[in-house]
Amino acid sequence: MANRVVLGSRGATTGLYISKPGFNALTAAIGSMLLSTDEPPFQVLQRGILGLASGGNLVSHPSLGYKPYTMVFPTDERWLTDTTEPYIRFWITHPSLTSVRITTDSGWPAGWQIGYAITTLALT
């Protein structure tokens, strides 16, 4: 049976480690861990609110050396009650290591805004 939870030494480091099912927390690679205190904490690098433009919005951010995970969410509460727009799709592309492009389908009502948060988590 695998050690799924380790609180203490794991090789040369000490911390809290929780592995995915079927993996040993003492020896699992970082990709097989649910939690490792060796990893940097999840942080929001940059956040803001946008009115979406035709073709999307290009948002610049400091370089992390990798493409960061970016969250997008509606900020207008009308989105919750407007039955003409039952869903809205967003997609994010990374033209470079210092920018993300946030785009939505053409059904986004004029004047509505979205929020975004660029995190320190790397896309894998």
Summary of the structure (lengths in Angstrom):
residues: 124
radius of gyration: 19.4
end to end distance: 28.7
largest distance: 57.2
contacts: 286
relative contact order: 0.23
helix: 6%
strand: 48%
